[in-house]
Every structure is written in C-alpha cells, then in structure tokens.
Amino acid sequence: MPITEILEQNCRKYGEDIALVEINPEIQETRRITWKEYELIEPNTLSHYRREITWNVFNEKANRFANLLMSRGVKKGDKVAILLMNCLEWLPIYFGILKTGALAVPMNFRYTSDEIKYCLDLSETDVLVFGPEFIGRVEEIAEDISKNRLLFFVGGNCPSFAEDYDRLTANCSSVSPDITITDDDDAAIYFSSGTTGFPKAILHNHMSLLHACRVEQAHHGQTKDDVFLCIPPLYHTGAKMHWFGSFLVGGKAVLLRGVKPKTIIETASAEKCSIVWLLVPWAQDILDAIERGEINLDEYSLSQWRLMHIGAQPVPPSLITRWKKHFPDHEYDTNYGLSESIGPGCVHLGVENVHKVGAIGKAGYGWETRIVDENRNDVKAGEVGELAVKGPGVMTCYYNDEKATAEVLADGWLFTGDMAQEDEDGFIFLVDRKKDVIISGGENLYPVQIEDYLRAHNAIKDVAVIGLPDKRLGEIAAAIIEIKEGFTCTEDEINSFCNGLPRYKRPHKVIFADIPRNPTGKIEKPKLRKIYCGESLVASQNRG
C-alpha cells in the first residue's frame, strides 16, 4: 500500500478533525492570517502565529499541488525538490508530489547556493519548490537551474524568477489524481548529512515509507488522541518519520518553529501535546532553564505529556536522570537510525527499558541487526564492531552512485559505519562512528565514550572529542568543552575529573569553546577538525 493511501483513509475517517497546526513564535498573529483564522486561536496562544488545517484540507492541498504538477508535465518517476522551513504547506506539498508518482526530494534549509545546485543536479530534479527564506540563495543560481526546471515559490510577494504556488494551486482540481502506485515504486530521495563531503542522494521506495509508519506506531503506541509536537526540520527523516506514527492513526501534529525552552513548554501545554521528540541540546536547555528558575512547571498544563524521546545522537544517562527528576511520570525512549534506513527505529530502546539508558536498544520492529568485524563476520558479544541492519526500510541505493552503494549494501544488509557492542542482555551500545575512532599509541579511542563520561560534570553543557596530530602517539584526544551559562570551569578541574577514566582514555588537551551542531543535533566534527587540526590534516585523514 503506498503511503498516500493513509492520507486518503484519514480524510475519509477524520476529515473535519485537525491534522496539522503551525506555530511560529517569531511572527505576530496579525501577519499573514485571516480574521476567520484569528478567531479560532486559543487565547493563551495569542503571542504566537498559529495556523491549522483539517485532514480534508490537508488532502485537498495535496491534490491541488499534484494536479498542478501533472498539468506542467510532471510524471511518474520525475523528481520534485522541497526547500522550505517547517510550515503548514510542507507536508501537503510532500504528499502532493507522491500522489503524482513523482519522487519527493527534501532539502536541508542550511544548504548554500552551491549545495542547492549540487543536490538538484545529483538527484536530477525537475522541479524546485522554495520559500521566502531562500529567495537570495535561489536567485544566485536561478539562471542556471531554471533552464531545465520549474521553480515554484511558496509565500507572498513571489520573485520574478519563480511562479506563485498559492495562486496556481488555487485554480487546480482538489480531486485525487488517478495514478497507480505500488510498494516497489520509488518514492523519495533524501540526502546524507554530508559529514564526509558533499551529500549523497539516498533513494527510498514506498515500502520504506510505509514501514517507517508501522515501526514508529509499534514502538510508541500512538492513538488518535495523541498530539505530537514536531520541532526538528521536516526535510530530515528523523522528524517526519516520528510524525508518521501519528499520521498512521490520524493523530494531530503541531509544527513548532522555535527551540527556546520556554516556547517548547508553553506549546506543549497550550496544544495539549502528549508526545515530544527532542534533541539532546534542547532537552539540556529545558532542564537548565528549569533549574535556573526561568521555567516554573507548576504554571503549565503538562499532565497529558506521556512520552519524551530522543534520537539523532547518543544520549548521556545523566541527562535522563535529570529529566526524570523533573518529569517523573514521563516514559522515555530513544531510537537509532540513519537516512539510509529511512530514519529512526531500526534499533529501539523501548519505554520499558529505561534501566538501560545509554544503550540504543535492540533491533526495532521488523528489523534485524548484526555487529561485524572488518571482514563482515559477526563478532563475539562484548566486542566492538560495525553495526549492520536489515529490514524493509533499507534504502534502494545511493542514487546514481553504484560504487558508494556497493560499499554499504550487501545481501540486504546496510553497513552503517557506526561502531557498536552488545552487552550480555543483547542491548546495543554505540561506541562511535567508524571514521571518528582515534588511534593513539596503537590504542583505539572511541570519542563517544569519553564524551559521555565528561557530560556527567555539572558545569559541562556540551562536549566533543576529536583527534589531534601528535608526533609520538600519532593522535591524541582533545576535548572541546562548552560550559553551561552561569558556571565556570578550568582545565585543571577537567583533568582532575578525568582521573576516573583509564589513563589512555583521558583527553590530552582541553579546549573551552562552543560546540557546533547541525539542525538534526549531530556534532559537526569536520568543522571542529578544520578549526583545530587544519585543512591539510582533515584531507589526509579523509575525515572531512
């Protein structure tokens, strides 16, 4: 069953129920909003810009865009790129693309003009849909990319080099197009995070997308009554595939544009959110704000909030201990996944396994896992090896890149590049990225292990460990440390704290600085290596 059929089912069952809400704290409610919409706003959210649509409207908007694309010659197998910030239009556009049989190609909102053009060319995209935040970047390359592509603009004041999405779709039919789509048909191209250079194009079929829906709902038991708070960018598989669990059962989702701690808590309260997916830095910021007295939880209605889960990066156990102190009734979960495995859920901790915080869990619903050595033979329990996963959500290939595909896919197994080990109970613990391992004096150092240890220090907000060149040892471990607001810390204090680590794992160098993270929460270690190692070292180690 193609994933578009779920939208049709939701429309038939829950047509007049609210499907999506958009909240943008940075825009006043009187901007781009009708009086009818204004009257629907709850009094306690008037400081925010808030819009909402029903399942009927969601489906109609998807159909109108599908019919617009088809009227312009877009057909099954073509590609349509989405370059938008999270907004109410994002998901209807995504599903409109899928309804034509074309492939949706979500793009990172941080891409430069060159990266936008690179990804459009790599994916052989036929149409680009973009929003007001990207006018300048698209204008720089408009002359080149518009020669063989349609450009549609979403938002007021359409630039001269694009066509107006709102005006054009308003005149299109709201009837679903009659296009036959199968599970094996190509559905979407996602891009890797580009930590080893320019991004790779990751091809998925409709079976992958549908499996993501089933995995998420199986893991977290979403019901029609749950309200999902979505904060991360929709271009990334993490956010969208977690929403898929709510989508499968017709539950409401709230798209929040903003990550300030108070905004997240206010929105969870006002919108009666029951499921919130956070990145580690956002969870830490919420806890810090509570502990500084900037947020008083007694002022909010949060009893309906039942699940807090985290993904995209290893979760320090100390964070969950702090979280449970302030939110003792919350279930906690973490998921592991890659864009190549259609996002989160191929490995899953489970709310019943909070005693195993620190592990990423066991094979998720419908998934298999292995941990293998360099020859791709299974290692013994407790030994470190590369994590491999297998299931219906594994990508079809890296689009137009047979060599890169062959490096990571074999016999249905996806070799993730993540180093892991399994404990005596069968729970998998991430050790580090294969390419991030530091070899110091012949010993393998796994930065994640050192980072997890350091995060237990009460003055440390964030930390990243990288390898620096050393004439005697080859590499040494350097800890870049970001200190919490209002705290102070010295190098001597850090060195003393690290006495609890084996001597060979202790950082040889401590650097106090901010930790850069990408929109999905991953530490940008290539950027740190470029700053502290130099470009030549990065290139020679093929780390960048």
PEDARA-V24824 format. One record per pair of residues at least 24 apart in sequence whose ideal C-beta (glycine too) atoms are under 6 Angstrom apart, sorted by the first residue. I is the first residue (numbers start at 0). J is the second residue. D is the distance in Angstrom with one decimal. If there is no record, write none. Layout:
BEGIN
{{I | J | D} {I | J | D}}
END
This chain:
BEGIN
{{1 | 180 | 4.1} {1 | 205 | 4.5} {2 | 205 | 5.9} {2 | 208 | 4.4} {2 | 209 | 5.2} {3 | 97 | 5.1} {3 | 98 | 5.2} {6 | 58 | 5.6} {6 | 94 | 5.5} {9 | 54 | 4.7} {9 | 249 | 4.5} {10 | 54 | 5.0} {10 | 55 | 5.8} {10 | 58 | 4.2} {13 | 54 | 5.1} {13 | 249 | 4.5} {14 | 54 | 5.3} {14 | 55 | 4.1} {15 | 53 | 5.5} {16 | 54 | 6.0} {17 | 51 | 5.3} {17 | 53 | 5.9} {17 | 251 | 5.1} {18 | 52 | 5.9} {18 | 53 | 5.9} {18 | 54 | 4.5} {18 | 57 | 4.6} {19 | 52 | 5.4} {19 | 87 | 5.9} {19 | 252 | 5.6} {20 | 51 | 4.5} {20 | 253 | 4.6} {21 | 50 | 4.7} {21 | 86 | 5.8} {21 | 87 | 4.2} {21 | 254 | 4.8} {22 | 47 | 4.9} {22 | 49 | 5.2} {22 | 255 | 5.2} {22 | 266 | 5.9} {23 | 48 | 4.4} {23 | 256 | 4.4} {24 | 257 | 4.6} {24 | 262 | 5.2} {43 | 269 | 5.1} {44 | 269 | 4.9} {50 | 87 | 5.0} {57 | 91 | 5.5} {59 | 173 | 4.1} {60 | 91 | 3.7} {61 | 91 | 4.6} {61 | 94 | 4.1} {61 | 95 | 4.2} {61 | 98 | 6.0} {62 | 173 | 5.0} {62 | 175 | 5.1} {63 | 168 | 4.3} {63 | 171 | 4.3} {63 | 173 | 5.5} {64 | 92 | 5.6} {64 | 95 | 3.2} {64 | 168 | 5.5} {65 | 95 | 4.3} {65 | 98 | 4.0} {65 | 99 | 4.9} {65 | 176 | 5.1} {66 | 171 | 4.4} {66 | 172 | 4.8} {67 | 167 | 5.5} {67 | 168 | 5.4} {67 | 171 | 4.7} {68 | 99 | 5.2} {69 | 99 | 5.6} {69 | 176 | 6.0} {71 | 149 | 5.9} {73 | 99 | 5.7} {73 | 101 | 5.5} {75 | 100 | 3.1} {77 | 101 | 4.4} {77 | 125 | 4.6} {78 | 102 | 4.7} {78 | 104 | 5.1} {78 | 122 | 5.5} {78 | 124 | 4.4} {78 | 125 | 5.6} {79 | 126 | 4.3} {80 | 104 | 4.2} {80 | 106 | 5.5} {80 | 124 | 4.6} {80 | 127 | 4.8} {81 | 105 | 5.0} {81 | 128 | 5.3} {82 | 106 | 4.6} {82 | 129 | 4.2} {82 | 133 | 5.3} {83 | 130 | 4.4} {84 | 108 | 5.7} {84 | 132 | 5.5} {85 | 233 | 5.3} {85 | 254 | 4.9} {85 | 256 | 5.5} {88 | 153 | 5.3} {89 | 233 | 5.0} {92 | 128 | 5.8} {98 | 176 | 5.7} {100 | 178 | 4.7} {100 | 180 | 5.6} {102 | 185 | 5.4} {102 | 187 | 5.7} {102 | 188 | 5.7} {103 | 187 | 4.7} {104 | 188 | 4.7} {105 | 234 | 3.8} {106 | 234 | 5.9} {107 | 234 | 5.7} {112 | 136 | 4.6} {112 | 139 | 4.3} {112 | 140 | 5.0} {116 | 140 | 4.8} {116 | 144 | 6.0} {117 | 197 | 5.7} {118 | 190 | 5.8} {119 | 144 | 5.8} {121 | 200 | 5.0} {122 | 188 | 4.9} {122 | 200 | 4.9} {130 | 154 | 5.4} {134 | 158 | 5.4} {182 | 206 | 4.1} {188 | 398 | 5.8} {189 | 236 | 5.7} {189 | 338 | 4.7} {191 | 338 | 6.0} {194 | 525 | 5.8} {199 | 397 | 4.9} {199 | 403 | 6.0} {200 | 398 | 3.9} {201 | 338 | 5.1} {201 | 339 | 5.5} {201 | 394 | 5.0} {202 | 394 | 6.0} {202 | 395 | 4.5} {202 | 396 | 5.4} {202 | 398 | 4.6} {203 | 341 | 5.7} {203 | 394 | 5.6} {204 | 395 | 5.8} {206 | 391 | 5.5} {207 | 341 | 4.5} {207 | 392 | 4.9} {210 | 391 | 4.1} {210 | 392 | 4.6} {211 | 240 | 4.3} {211 | 243 | 5.1} {211 | 341 | 4.7} {211 | 392 | 5.9} {212 | 243 | 4.2} {212 | 247 | 4.4} {214 | 344 | 4.0} {214 | 363 | 5.7} {214 | 364 | 4.7} {215 | 241 | 5.8} {215 | 243 | 5.2} {215 | 244 | 3.2} {216 | 244 | 4.2} {216 | 247 | 4.8} {217 | 364 | 4.0} {218 | 347 | 5.3} {219 | 244 | 5.7} {221 | 245 | 5.0} {221 | 248 | 5.3} {221 | 250 | 5.6} {222 | 248 | 5.9} {223 | 248 | 5.3} {223 | 249 | 5.3} {223 | 250 | 5.7} {225 | 250 | 4.7} {225 | 273 | 4.7} {225 | 274 | 5.6} {226 | 251 | 4.9} {226 | 271 | 5.6} {226 | 272 | 4.7} {226 | 273 | 5.3} {227 | 252 | 4.6} {227 | 274 | 4.8} {228 | 253 | 5.1} {228 | 267 | 5.8} {228 | 272 | 4.1} {228 | 275 | 4.5} {229 | 254 | 5.3} {230 | 255 | 5.1} {232 | 518 | 5.0} {235 | 519 | 4.9} {236 | 338 | 4.9} {236 | 341 | 6.0} {236 | 342 | 3.1} {237 | 310 | 5.7} {237 | 311 | 5.6} {237 | 342 | 5.3} {237 | 343 | 5.6} {237 | 519 | 5.9} {240 | 342 | 3.6} {240 | 343 | 5.9} {241 | 276 | 5.0} {260 | 284 | 4.9} {260 | 285 | 4.4} {260 | 288 | 3.9} {261 | 294 | 5.8} {264 | 294 | 5.7} {264 | 299 | 5.7} {267 | 304 | 5.7} {268 | 299 | 3.8} {268 | 300 | 4.8} {268 | 301 | 5.7} {271 | 303 | 5.2} {273 | 303 | 5.0} {273 | 304 | 5.9} {273 | 305 | 5.0} {274 | 306 | 4.7} {275 | 307 | 5.6} {276 | 308 | 5.5} {277 | 309 | 5.6} {278 | 311 | 5.8} {278 | 520 | 3.5} {279 | 312 | 5.7} {286 | 321 | 5.1} {289 | 325 | 5.6} {305 | 330 | 6.0} {306 | 330 | 4.8} {307 | 331 | 5.8} {308 | 332 | 4.0} {309 | 333 | 5.2} {310 | 334 | 4.6} {310 | 343 | 4.8} {311 | 519 | 5.0} {311 | 520 | 4.3} {312 | 520 | 5.3} {312 | 521 | 5.8} {313 | 429 | 5.4} {313 | 447 | 5.2} {315 | 451 | 5.2} {315 | 454 | 4.1} {316 | 356 | 4.5} {316 | 357 | 4.6} {317 | 454 | 6.0} {317 | 455 | 4.7} {319 | 356 | 4.7} {335 | 359 | 4.0} {337 | 415 | 6.0} {339 | 394 | 4.7} {339 | 413 | 5.7} {340 | 388 | 5.6} {340 | 392 | 5.3} {340 | 393 | 5.9} {340 | 413 | 5.9} {341 | 392 | 3.9} {345 | 388 | 4.5} {346 | 427 | 5.9} {355 | 426 | 5.2} {358 | 426 | 4.1} {358 | 428 | 5.1} {359 | 427 | 5.4} {359 | 429 | 5.6} {361 | 425 | 5.8} {365 | 390 | 5.2} {365 | 391 | 5.9} {366 | 390 | 3.9} {370 | 419 | 5.6} {370 | 421 | 5.9} {380 | 421 | 5.3} {383 | 418 | 5.6} {383 | 420 | 4.9} {383 | 430 | 5.4} {385 | 414 | 5.9} {386 | 415 | 4.8} {386 | 417 | 4.8} {386 | 419 | 4.2} {387 | 412 | 4.7} {387 | 414 | 4.9} {388 | 413 | 5.3} {434 | 542 | 6.0} {437 | 466 | 3.8} {437 | 474 | 5.1} {437 | 476 | 5.5} {438 | 473 | 5.9} {438 | 474 | 5.9} {439 | 472 | 4.9} {439 | 474 | 5.1} {439 | 475 | 5.7} {440 | 472 | 4.3} {442 | 503 | 5.1} {444 | 476 | 5.4} {449 | 504 | 5.8} {452 | 500 | 5.8} {456 | 496 | 5.4} {458 | 482 | 5.6} {458 | 483 | 5.9} {458 | 486 | 4.0} {458 | 488 | 4.4} {461 | 514 | 4.1} {463 | 514 | 5.2} {463 | 522 | 4.8} {463 | 527 | 5.8} {465 | 524 | 5.8} {465 | 527 | 5.4} {465 | 528 | 5.7} {468 | 536 | 5.8} {475 | 507 | 3.8} {476 | 506 | 4.8} {476 | 507 | 6.0} {477 | 508 | 4.1} {478 | 506 | 3.9} {478 | 509 | 5.3} {479 | 510 | 4.8} {479 | 512 | 5.4} {479 | 527 | 5.9} {480 | 511 | 5.5} {481 | 513 | 5.3} {481 | 514 | 4.7}}
END
